[in-house]
Amino acid sequence: VVTRLARLANGDAPALWLARLVAAPDAEAASVAPCLHVHSTCCSTGAAGVSVSLNGTPVGEIGENGELKLPNARGSCRVGIQGVPSCLLPGSTNEYLAHFHCSKRMDLELACLVWVYSWHPEADEDEDQDEVNQDAMAMVFVCSNVEQIPDEARAVVGRLSCPQAEEPEIILEGQSLGPVLLRRSWLFAHGNCLVSQLSLDVVAPPGYVYEARSPSPLQQRHQELQGCELQRLMHCPAVLGDLKPVQPV
């Protein structure tokens, strides 16, 4: 549970967010170093390599197990997270206020949010935009970092499928790029990464036909590397299909 501190005690300072803290037994509190745990909700994979700061000072990176010990954390501390889009973190912020005198463990979950959009090539200065739109192929992307979406991105109409999600089929109405929140169904508590299962069926706009990439780039990469596709999408969007212009008969 994330509790928002609407205002600090001294007036108009920016609001901070208090991350969920898991209490440690009192008998162990004095000997156990505080621990930060960062993981994704799509498959519970730890966010290895994410940089952490304590009161503005870098203190290390999250390990393969998703954890980082914070032996110098005392009392109330500002915990900063770098290398993760703020849109995936609780409160859409990269900084949290943790009270380590109350607990020795801090958990942060990366929300499984994705955006879906098409991108059409722009005309060069000496090209006519209408001719480019008629002749050029467009691509349909999925990403998990809203800051990577180009200004020219367009919403798509279609159906986004994820078999092990609470909502296995999500209708895209072409009104918004997202985000779409994916939650794991209790029926598949120990399934594969949700993002690796994504497939997309697009209703092509006039003059185009949609062709999905096969095999799915997300599924193929997950089979080869395992791990978390949500975290890979944080760094680079993936192409799920192409909108190809229909050639006149």
N, C-alpha and C positions, 0 to 999 in steps of 0.2 A: 504494500500500500504506500503510495507516495503522498505526503502531506505538504501542501503549499503554504509557505510563510508569506502571507500577502504583503506584509510590510515589516521591515526591521524596526527595532526599538527606536532608532534615531532618525525617524522621518522618512524621506523619499528614496532611500537606497533601493537598488534593484531587488526584486523578490528572489529568494533562493528556494530550492526544493530540498526536502529532507528525504533521503533514500530510505528504502525499507531496511530496517536493522533487525537482525536475528539475535536474540539475547543468548549469551553464553552463561553456563552455570556459574554462580558466584564463587564457588570453590576454585574454579579454574581461571577466573578473571585476571588475577594478578600475574599468572605465569604465561598466559596465551597472548601472543602478539596479535593485534588487530589484523583482519584479513578482508580484502576486497575481492568480490567474486563478480565477474562480468561474463554473461553468456547470452546466447540467442534463444528466443522462444520457439523457433521452428524446429530445433533438434537438440537444444540444450548444450550445444558445442561452445566451449570457452572461447572468448575473443582474444586469442593469443596475439601478442605483439602490440596491443593497444597501450599507449603511453599514459602514465598516471603521474599527477603532481599532487603535492600536499602543501597547502598554504602557499601555492605559487611556485614551489620548488620541485623539479622533476625527481621522482623517487624510483622509477623503474618501469617495467612493462609486464602486462598480464602474461602468465605462463601458459603452457599447453593445457593445463588442467583448468584454465579460466580464473586462476587466483593469483594474488600478489599479497605477500605479507607486508604489513606496515608497522615495523617495530618502533618507529619514531612518532607514531600517532598518539597524541595525548589529548584527552578532553574533547572539546569541539574543534573540528578541523574543516577547512575547505578542501574538498577532493575534486580535482579536475581530471577530465577524461579527454584525451586527444587521439584522433585517428578513427573516430566513430561519428557519423553524421548526427547532429543533435536531434534531427527529426525521428530517430529510432530510439532515443533515450527517454526515460521518464521525465515528463515535464518539458520535453523538447529543449533541454539545456545540457551543457557540458560541465556544469559545476554544481556541486552538492555540498550541503552542510551536514556533516556526520558527527554524532555525539558518541564518541568512543568510551566515555565514562559510563554510558548506559549499556553498551553492547560492544562485542569484539568482532562482529561480522557485519559487513555491508554488502548487500546483493543488488546488482543492477541488471535488469533484463532488457535485451534489445528487442523491440517490438518487430514482428514480422510484417512490415509494411512494404508494399510494392506499388510502383506507378507503371502504367502501360500507355504507350503513345506511338504514333507514327511520325517519321521524319521524311520530308520530301526535299530533294536537292534544290538549291537556289540557283537562279539564272546568273550567269556572268554578265558583266556590263554590256557585252556585245551580243547577248542572247535575249530572245523574247521569252518572258516567264511562261506564257501560255504554251509555247512550243515545248519548253522543258517539262512542264506538268504533264503534257500528253505523251512524251517519249521516255521520260526517265522513270526508273524503278524506285519505289520508296521502300523503306524498311520499318518494321514494327519492333519496338524495343520494350524491355522490362528493366526496371532499375529499382534500387532501394535507397538512393540518395537524391532527394529532390533538387539539390543544387546542381546536379549534372544534367538536368533536363534542358535542352536547348530552347531558346525563345520561339523557334519555328515549330515546335512540337504540336501535334494535333491529337485530339482525343479520338478513340476508335470505338466502333460499334461491334459487339460480338459477345463471346462467352469465354471467361477465364476459368479453367478447371484445375482442381487440386484434390485428388481422390481421398487423401487422409485428413482433410480439413473439416472443421465443423460444418462449413458451407461448401460442399464439394464443387458447386458450379455458381459462378458469380456473373451476372449479366452486366455488360458494359454498354451504357446507353449513348456514348459519344458526347456526353455533356461535360465530362471531367477527366483529367489524366489520372486521378487518384487522390489520396492513396487508398489501396485495398488492404484491409487488415485480415491476415490469415491466422486462424487459431486451430490448433491440433484437436481433432476429435478424440474423445476418451476411448473410442474403440481402437485407436492406433497409438496408444501411449508410448510405444517404443518403435515407432516407424522411422522411415528415412526422413531426411530434411524435406520440409514442406516445399521450399522453393525449387528443389530439384525435380519435383513432380509436376510443376506448372506446365500446362499446355494452353494454347490460345487458338480459338476459332474466330476469325474476323469476317464481318460483313463488308466486303470491299466497296469502296465508293464508286460512283459511275466512271467507267473507263478503265477500271482495274480489276484484276483477279488476285485473290489472296492465296499464297502457297506457304504453308508452314515449313520451317526447316526440319529436315528429317535425316538422321535422328535429332532429337531435341538437344541443342547445345548445353542446356542445363543438366539434363539427364546424363549425357555423354561425359561431361566434365566430372560430375559427381561419381560416376562409376569408376573413373580413372583415379581421382584424387580423394574421394570420400570427403569428410568434413562438411562445412556449412556453405551453401550457395548464397544465402542471404549476406554473409560477410564478404563473399567475393563480389557480389553486386554492389557493395558499398564503394568499391574502387573503380568499377567499370560496368556500364549497362551491357545487357546481352540482347542479341537479335533473335527473336523467336520466329520470324517469318518475313515474307516480302510481298509487297503490293506491286504486281507487274502490269504494265499497261496492256490493254487489249488491242491487238493489231487489227486495223480495219480490213474487212474482207474485200 
